[in-house]
Amino acid sequence: MEDANTSLLLKRPVNLKVIVTTRWKEEMQQQLQAQIEQVDNQIQQIEMQGQRAIAEIQKQSVSPPGPETTQQIDNIQLQVNQKKSEFLERKNQFLQQMQQVQTVELEQEVVQGQLESFFRVEKGENLVKKLNVEVVIRDGVIEEIRGEI
């Protein structure tokens, strides 16, 4: 039986790297294109919601509209523009990522994200080496596990 004072179970981040293949590039571009389309839909939705809200305020107000009504309409327009700006920034990031995917060379390794794993440490072991682990995949299949497991 292990002595509880000499061993400890810890959690570590594990870098996930992919080897760039034609298939990976195509899948990444499809994912990014879907995200761009989703952002475009969100922009359309926020514009329509803003137009409906403005139309509702105009319908309920007297003619000509007073300063309160004008202020409400301006506030809605400001909110719509701020939200649109956020969505356009996100869309821009996706477009930049798509451009990066197109220019990255085949067989190059790129960081895809992070995973977590548990590992056991004991007195006298090098913690820094144990924390430095990465998994390399090609088209979803693990090719290599680097570092001390």
C-alpha positions in Angstrom: 0.0 0.0 0.0 1.3 3.5 -0.9 2.2 5.9 1.8 -0.2 8.8 1.6 2.6 11.3 2.3 4.8 10.3 -0.7 2.2 10.3 -3.5 -0.3 12.9 -4.8 -2.8 12.9 -7.7 -2.9 16.2 -9.6 -4.6 17.6 -12.7 -2.6 19.2 -15.5 -3.3 21.0 -18.8 -2.3 19.0 -21.9 -1.7 20.9 -25.1 -3.5 19.4 -28.1 -1.6 19.9 -31.4 -2.8 18.9 -34.8 -0.7 18.1 -37.8 -2.2 20.1 -40.7 -3.7 18.0 -43.5 -5.9 18.8 -46.4 -8.8 17.3 -44.5 -8.1 19.4 -41.4 -8.0 22.5 -43.4 -11.3 21.7 -45.1 -13.0 20.9 -41.8 -11.7 24.1 -40.1 -12.8 26.2 -43.0 -16.3 24.6 -42.9 -16.5 25.3 -39.1 -15.4 28.9 -39.5 -17.8 29.4 -42.4 -20.7 28.1 -40.3 -19.7 30.4 -37.4 -19.5 33.4 -39.9 -23.0 32.5 -41.1 -24.3 32.3 -37.6 -22.9 35.8 -36.8 -24.5 37.1 -39.9 -27.8 35.7 -38.8 -27.4 37.3 -35.3 -26.7 40.7 -36.9 -29.9 40.3 -39.0 -31.9 39.4 -35.9 -30.6 42.3 -33.8 -31.4 44.7 -36.6 -35.0 43.3 -37.0 -35.5 43.4 -33.2 -34.3 47.0 -33.1 -36.6 48.0 -36.0 -39.6 46.3 -34.3 -38.9 48.0 -31.0 -38.6 51.4 -32.8 -41.8 50.8 -34.8 -43.6 49.9 -31.5 -42.5 53.1 -29.8 -43.5 55.2 -32.8 -46.9 53.5 -32.9 -47.5 54.3 -29.2 -46.2 57.8 -29.3 -48.0 61.0 -30.3 -47.2 62.7 -33.6 -44.9 64.6 -33.8 -42.7 62.5 -31.4 -41.6 64.3 -28.3 -38.1 64.4 -26.8 -38.7 61.3 -24.7 -39.8 59.2 -27.7 -36.8 60.5 -29.7 -34.5 59.6 -26.8 -36.0 56.1 -26.5 -35.5 55.5 -30.3 -31.9 56.9 -30.1 -31.2 54.5 -27.1 -32.5 51.5 -29.0 -30.4 52.5 -32.1 -27.3 52.9 -29.9 -27.9 49.4 -28.4 -28.4 47.8 -31.8 -25.2 49.5 -33.1 -23.2 48.4 -30.1 -24.4 44.8 -30.5 -23.8 44.9 -34.2 -20.3 46.1 -33.6 -19.6 43.2 -31.2 -20.9 40.7 -33.8 -18.8 42.3 -36.6 -15.7 42.1 -34.4 -16.4 38.4 -33.9 -17.0 37.9 -37.6 -13.7 39.7 -38.3 -11.9 37.3 -36.0 -13.4 34.3 -37.8 -12.4 35.8 -41.2 -8.8 36.2 -39.9 -8.7 32.7 -38.6 -10.0 31.4 -42.0 -7.2 33.3 -43.7 -4.6 31.7 -41.3 -6.0 28.3 -42.0 -5.6 28.8 -45.7 -2.0 29.9 -45.4 -0.7 27.3 -42.9 1.4 24.7 -44.6 0.6 21.0 -44.7 2.4 18.8 -42.1 2.9 21.8 -39.8 1.9 21.4 -36.2 -0.6 23.9 -34.8 -2.0 24.2 -31.3 -5.7 23.2 -31.4 -6.5 23.7 -27.7 -6.1 22.2 -24.3 -7.2 19.1 -22.5 -6.8 18.0 -18.9 -5.4 14.9 -17.4 -4.7 13.5 -14.0 -1.3 12.3 -13.0 0.5 11.0 -10.0 3.6 12.6 -8.5 5.9 11.2 -5.8 8.6 12.7 -3.7 11.8 13.3 -5.7 10.1 13.6 -9.1 10.5 16.6 -11.4 7.1 18.4 -11.4 8.0 20.7 -14.3 8.7 17.7 -16.6 5.5 16.0 -15.5 3.5 19.2 -16.3 4.9 19.5 -19.8 2.7 17.0 -21.8 1.2 17.3 -25.2 -0.9 15.1 -27.6 -0.3 15.3 -31.3 -3.1 14.2 -33.7 -3.5 13.8 -37.4 -7.1 13.7 -38.7 -8.4 12.9 -35.2 -6.0 10.0 -34.6 -3.3 10.3 -31.9 0.1 10.1 -33.5 2.3 10.9 -30.5 2.1 11.7 -26.8 5.0 13.9 -25.7 6.3 14.3 -22.2 6.3 12.3 -19.0 3.0 10.5 -18.5 
